[in-house]
Amino acid sequence: MNNTARLKKPASASETETIALMTPDMSNFSGNVHGGHVLRLIDQIAYACASQYSGHYCVTRSVDRVNFRDPVRVGQLLSLKARVNFVGRTSMEVGVRAEARELLTGEAKHTNSCYLTMVALGEDGRPTEVPELVCETDEERRRFEEGSRRRKSMQLLNMVEQSEQRYQEVIECAAVPIILVDATSGQLRDANKAARELLGYSEAELQQKTVWDLHAPAEQESAKALWQEVGKRGFAEATLDHLTAGGDVLRLAVTSWLIPLPGRDLIQRVLRPLDS
């Protein structure tokens, strides 16, 4: 049993800053610095921050949403500040803030912010333990708590994505025609083999359609009413005309219900020909 005490480091020990002059070779035709170049700089400082804090070589596991608030222009100084907000056992959340500053006036503006999850690797190339983060101020404790919540949300989303993938594999083999639709936009997310055969569309063709595209024009209002009922009650049934790839009209019984997912609810629709 390993009784070695885990090292501890203050959050302030992770603070890292770099400044780079934005030159013409980094820009697009409008004179703005390419977003990809800014992201590369963000990744570099996150690596430096995490490696400095952990004492190990680090790799990027994931990048949270990057907000481009304002463009970065050629001739400006881009200041990047990074610090570790939260740590697990082998990973760290690094927060990065980017500011563009005018050389002559000194005027600065906040251009980008994002969070990156970095993993420390040992000499064997496997994840290795990082020092425990010591929060000394209320602001550092706030960042730690927010980082913890983001970590839990990310873990939940990963679980949802894995479950959704397994679920789609199950419905693909089902004998009953099933389609999955984005509950907000009505965009088709998936259709199993039985649904594709029934409607005569290929998988690629269906992925380009919304649920409204599958209905005959005379059924649009009824289809929308069914959609609204599912949104209100979570479940609804109706008999609607559907269009096949060849332009034929199929009268189908439709059973729909809501599948709530974090940030992207789905509606599952089971189709049944009336003569079956």
N, C-alpha and C positions, 0 to 999 in steps of 0.2 A: 504493500500500500504506500502511495506517495504522500508524505506528510509535509512536503515543502510548501511553505506559505506562498500564496500568490502575491506577486509584486503589485504595488499600487503606485499610480501616478496621478497628479492633479490634472484637471482638464486644461489648465493654462499651459502645461508643458507641451501640449500638442499644437499650439498656435503656430501657423506657418503663413508666410506672406511672400508674394513675388510680384514684380512689376515688369511688364513687357511693352515695348513701343510697337504700335500697330503700323506696319509698313505696307506699301502697295501690293507686294506679292501675296498678301493675305486677303485681299479684297475681291469682291465681285465687280461687275460693271457699274454698279451704282455708287461705288466708293465705300460700301459697308464691308466690314470684316466678315468672312464666311462664318456661319454658325458652327460649322464643323471644326474650324480652327479654334474657336472659343471653347468648344467642348473638349478638344484635345488638351488645351491648357488647363481646363478644369480637372480633367482626369490626371494630368501630371502633378498638379499641386495636391490632389487628394492622395495620390500614391506617396508623395513626399511626406505629407502630414501623417498618414497612417504608419508608414515605415519608421519615421522618427519616433512616434509614440510607442509603437510595439517593439521596436528593435529587430524587426524581421522584414524580409521581402514580402510585399503585399500585392494582391491582385484585386481587380474590380469584380465584384459579384453582380452588382446591379446598380442602376442609376435611376433615381426617382424622377418624377416629372421636372423638366427644366423649363423655367419661365423666362422667356426673352422679353424683358420689359421695354428696352430701348436698344436700337442698333449701336454697334461699336464702329466708330469711324476711323479711317486711316489718319495717322498723325496723333491720335490720342494715346495716352498711357493707360493700359489696362491693369488695374490693381486687383489681385486675387488674394483673398484671405480665407484660410481653412482652419478648422479645428474639429477635434473629436467631440461629438455630442453624446454618444451612447456606445457602450461596448457590451458584447455578449461574452462567450467563452473564447472564440477564435476570430470573431468579426467585430468591426467597428463601423459606426455611422459617422461619416465625415460631412460636415456642412460647409459649403463653399459659397462665398459671396463675391461677385465681380462688380467693380466700379470703373467707369471710364472717366478719365480726367483730361481736361484741356491743358496742354503744355504752357501756354502763355497766360491764361487767366486763372488756372488752378481750379476751375469749376468742375465738380464731380457729379456723376449721376449713377445711380444703381441700375445696372443693366441685366444682371443674371443672378439667380440663386438656384441651388439644387442640393440634393442629398445623395451621397454615394455610399454603398455598403462595400467595405474593403475587408478582405480575408487575409490574415497573416499565415505565411507558410514557413515550415521548419526546413532544416537542411535536407530532409527526406522528401520534400515537395508536398507534404501533407499539412492540413490546417493545424496550427499550433496555438497554444494559449497566449492571450495578450494580457497586459497588466489591467488590474481593476481600476476603473475611473473614479477619482475622488472629486466630488463637486464641492467647491468651497463657497460659492455665492448662490443667491436665490436665482439669478439668471442661468447659471450652470445647471442647477437642479431642475429649472423649468425646461431647459433644452434636453436634459436627460429623460424627463418624463415624456416629452413630446416624441423623442426618438424611440422610446419604448413602445409608445402607441403606434408609431409608424411601423415598427418591427412586427407587432402583432397583426396589424392590418395586412402587411405584406404576406405574412405566413398564412393568414386566412385566405387571401386571394390566390395564393399558390395551391392551397388545398382545394379551393373551389374550381380552379382551372383543371387540376388533376381529376377531380370528381366528374366535372363536365366532360372531359375527354373520355373517361371510362363509360359515362352514360351514353355518349354519342356512339361509342363502339357497340353498346348493347342494342340501341334502337336501330342501328344499321342492319342488324341481323333479324329484326322483328318482321313477322309476316304482315303486320298491320301497317298501312301507309301512315307515316308520321313525318311532320315537318316541325322545325323549331324556328321561331321568329323572334327578333328583337322586340321587346315589349314597348319600347319608346318610338323607334323609327319605322317598325314594320318590315325591316329588311330581313330576308330569309337567311338564317344562320346555318341551317343544315336540313337535308331531306334524305330519308333512308331509301334504300333500293326499291322497296315496294311503292313508295310515293313517286319516285322518278319513273318507274314503269307505268304506273297508273296515269300520270299526267303526260308522259312521253318526253320529258325534258332530261337533258344531261345534267350532271352535278354542276358543271360550270355555268350552264344557262340559268339554273335556279338561283345560284348565288348572286346573279346580277339583278334579281327581281325582288320587289317588295311583295307583301302578302296581297296587296290590291291588284297587282298584275295577274294574279291567278284567277280573278273573278271576272265573269262576264260583265259588260258595262251596266246592264240592267240590275245587277246585284250589288253594285258598289255601296249604296246606302245601307242595304241589309248587312253587308260585310262590316261596315263601320259600326253599325249598331251592335253587332256581335262583339266586335273588338272592344267597344266601350263597356259592354256588360262584363266581359272578362276582367277589365281593369277595375271595375267597381266590386264585383263579387268574387273574383278569382276563378270563376268557372262559368261556362255557358255552352249551350248546344243550339244548333240551328241546321236547317237544310238550305244549301246554297249551290248555285251553278258555278262550276269551275271550267276554265278553258284549258284544253290540252295544247301541246306544242303544235298539233296539226290544225288547230282552230275549232275543234269539236267542243260541244258543251256537255259536261258531265254533271248530273245532279247528284250531289254527295251530301251525306249526313256528316256534320262537322262537330266534333267534341273538342273544346278548348279549355285549357286551364293554365294558370300562372305558375311559373317556377321562379321564385324570388332568389336572385343572386346579388351579391354586393356590387352595386354600381351598374349592373347590366341584366335586369330582369328578362326572362324569356317567357314566351307563350308557346306551349306545346299544343299542336293541333293534330288530332287523329281523324283521318278521312275514311269514310265507309260508303261504297256504292249502295244505293238504296235496294238493289236487287240481291244483295249478299246477306 
